[in-house]
Amino acid sequence: MELSDSFELFSALEPLKLLEDSPPLWWPSYGTFDVIVGAILTQNTQWSRVQISLDNLRIKELLSLHVLAHCDVEELMEQIRPSGLFKAKAQSLIRLSQAILEDFGDFETFSLSVDREWLLSQKGIGPETADSILCYACARPAMVVDSYTARLLNAFGYEFESYDELQEWCEAGIRGYFDTVQLPAAFARFHGMIVEYVKSNSKGKIVQIECLG
């Protein structure tokens, strides 16, 4: 199967019902502060380990913007230890929470007002984490791309030189088929379908794409 644009890939993935066992917009707790925490914790680790850390934070009643902004770093490190890189991630979470409070006052204002440039200016946040926050925490029309996306498109013969180039290809085809109200959900589901498809159809680093053919 050859792909003319990203909407063709979206249309091939959608009938496979890849998100059937996931939340409607794939990321748990879509549209909440929890997503920001999860986006930091999932850097360089598996989601199953992030889930353990999130559960720890809930049990200790630490999973809120105001609490994390004033949290003891040693305590936070202990609760997010399952996610790995816990020292750097604890510092990032506290620093980011403090910056959100200082610049926006609360999560609701942040989600409506923040832009990608602000997120990328924060230490510990790169393009994928920034777009995950925009897409899944703030319900913005931002397409998250990652190693799963690159691997799937590579199996179709596509190679991209940068994150932004890969993101632009994925966004371009989708933008022509959804209006501005539908676009945030479309990008969220597209990314989720790609991740679930590659996770389910990979053997080592080889993506099996026969069922899309």
C-alpha positions in Angstrom: 0.0 0.0 0.0 1.3 3.5 -0.9 0.3 6.5 1.1 -0.6 9.7 -0.7 -1.1 11.6 2.6 -1.7 11.2 6.3 -5.5 11.1 6.0 -5.1 7.9 3.9 -3.2 6.4 6.8 -5.8 7.7 9.3 -8.5 6.1 7.2 -6.7 2.7 7.0 -6.1 2.6 10.8 -9.6 3.7 11.9 -11.5 0.6 10.9 -9.1 -1.6 12.9 -10.7 -0.3 16.2 -7.3 0.2 17.8 -8.6 2.4 20.5 -11.5 0.2 21.5 -10.0 -0.6 24.9 -8.6 2.9 25.5 -10.2 6.1 26.7 -12.1 7.9 23.8 -9.1 10.2 23.1 -6.5 7.6 24.0 -4.5 9.4 26.7 -5.9 8.7 30.2 -7.4 11.8 32.0 -7.5 13.8 28.8 -7.9 17.5 29.4 -6.5 17.5 33.0 -3.3 18.4 34.8 -2.6 14.7 35.2 -1.6 14.7 31.5 1.2 17.2 32.2 2.6 15.0 34.9 2.3 11.9 32.7 4.0 13.6 29.8 7.0 14.4 31.9 7.1 10.9 33.5 6.8 9.0 30.2 10.0 10.4 28.9 12.4 7.5 28.1 10.2 4.9 29.8 7.1 2.7 29.4 3.6 3.8 30.2 3.1 0.9 32.6 5.8 2.3 34.8 4.4 5.8 34.5 1.0 4.4 35.7 2.6 3.1 38.9 4.1 6.5 39.6 0.8 8.3 38.9 -1.0 5.9 41.3 1.7 6.6 43.9 1.1 10.3 43.5 -2.7 9.9 43.8 -2.4 7.8 47.0 -0.1 10.4 48.6 -2.4 13.2 47.3 0.4 14.9 45.4 -1.2 14.9 42.0 -2.2 18.5 41.7 -0.6 21.7 40.4 -0.5 23.6 43.7 0.8 20.6 45.7 3.5 19.7 43.2 4.7 23.3 43.0 5.5 23.2 46.7 6.4 19.5 47.0 9.6 18.3 48.7 11.8 17.0 45.9 13.0 14.0 47.9 9.4 12.9 48.6 8.5 13.4 44.9 11.5 11.4 43.8 10.5 8.5 45.9 6.9 8.4 44.5 8.0 8.6 40.9 10.9 6.2 41.2 9.2 3.6 39.0 9.4 5.9 36.0 13.2 6.1 36.0 15.3 9.3 35.8 13.4 10.2 38.9 15.7 13.0 40.1 15.5 15.0 36.9 11.8 14.3 36.4 11.0 15.4 40.0 12.9 18.6 39.4 11.2 19.2 36.1 7.7 18.6 37.6 8.3 21.0 40.5 9.9 23.6 38.3 7.1 23.4 35.6 4.4 23.5 38.2 5.9 26.6 39.8 6.2 28.3 36.3 2.6 27.5 35.5 1.4 29.1 38.7 3.7 32.1 38.2 2.8 32.8 34.6 -0.9 31.6 34.4 -2.2 31.3 37.9 -4.0 28.0 37.5 -4.3 25.0 35.1 -7.5 26.2 33.4 -5.8 29.5 32.4 -2.7 27.6 31.4 -4.6 25.2 29.1 -6.4 28.1 27.3 -3.4 30.4 27.1 -0.1 28.5 26.8 1.7 28.2 23.5 4.3 25.8 22.2 7.1 28.4 22.5 6.4 28.8 26.2 6.5 25.1 26.8 9.7 24.6 24.8 11.4 27.4 26.8 10.9 25.3 30.0 13.9 23.1 31.0 13.2 19.4 30.5 10.5 19.9 27.8 11.2 19.0 24.2 8.9 19.0 21.1 7.3 15.6 21.8 6.5 16.5 25.5 5.3 20.0 24.5 3.0 18.6 21.9 1.7 15.9 24.2 0.7 18.6 26.7 -0.9 20.8 24.0 -2.8 17.9 22.5 -3.9 15.8 25.5 -3.9 18.3 28.4 -5.0 21.5 26.6 -7.1 19.9 23.8 -5.2 21.9 21.1 -4.8 20.9 17.5 -1.2 19.6 17.9 -0.2 16.3 16.4 2.3 14.3 18.6 4.8 12.3 16.6 7.3 9.9 18.1 9.4 6.8 17.4 6.3 4.8 16.7 5.2 7.3 14.0 8.6 7.3 12.4 8.8 3.5 12.4 5.4 3.1 10.8 6.0 5.7 8.1 9.5 4.3 7.5 7.8 1.0 6.7 5.9 2.8 3.9 9.2 4.2 2.6 9.0 7.6 4.2 12.0 9.2 6.0 12.0 12.5 7.7 15.0 14.6 8.8 13.4 16.2 11.8 10.6 16.0 14.3 9.0 19.1 12.8 9.1 17.6 9.3 7.5 14.4 10.4 4.8 16.4 12.3 4.0 18.6 9.3 3.5 15.5 7.1 1.1 14.0 9.6 -0.8 17.2 10.2 -1.1 18.3 6.6 -3.4 15.5 5.4 -5.6 15.6 8.4 -6.2 19.3 8.4 -8.0 19.1 5.1 -10.7 16.7 6.4 -11.6 18.0 9.8 -12.9 21.4 10.9 -11.2 23.4 13.8 -13.6 22.0 16.4 -12.9 18.4 15.3 -9.1 18.7 14.8 -7.8 18.3 18.4 -9.7 15.0 18.8 -8.6 13.9 15.3 -4.9 14.5 16.1 -5.3 12.8 19.5 -6.9 9.7 18.0 -4.5 9.6 15.1 -1.5 9.5 17.3 -3.1 7.0 19.6 -4.0 4.7 16.7 -0.4 4.8 15.4 1.1 3.9 18.7 -1.4 1.0 19.3 -0.9 -0.3 15.8 2.9 -0.3 15.9 2.9 -1.8 19.4 0.5 -4.6 18.3 2.2 -5.3 14.9 5.9 -5.0 15.5 8.4 -7.8 15.6 11.6 -6.2 16.9 12.1 -3.1 14.8 10.2 -4.4 11.8 6.6 -3.1 11.5 4.2 -5.6 9.8 1.8 -3.6 7.7 0.1 -6.3 5.6 -3.3 -5.6 7.2 -3.1 -2.0 5.9 -2.4 -3.2 2.4 
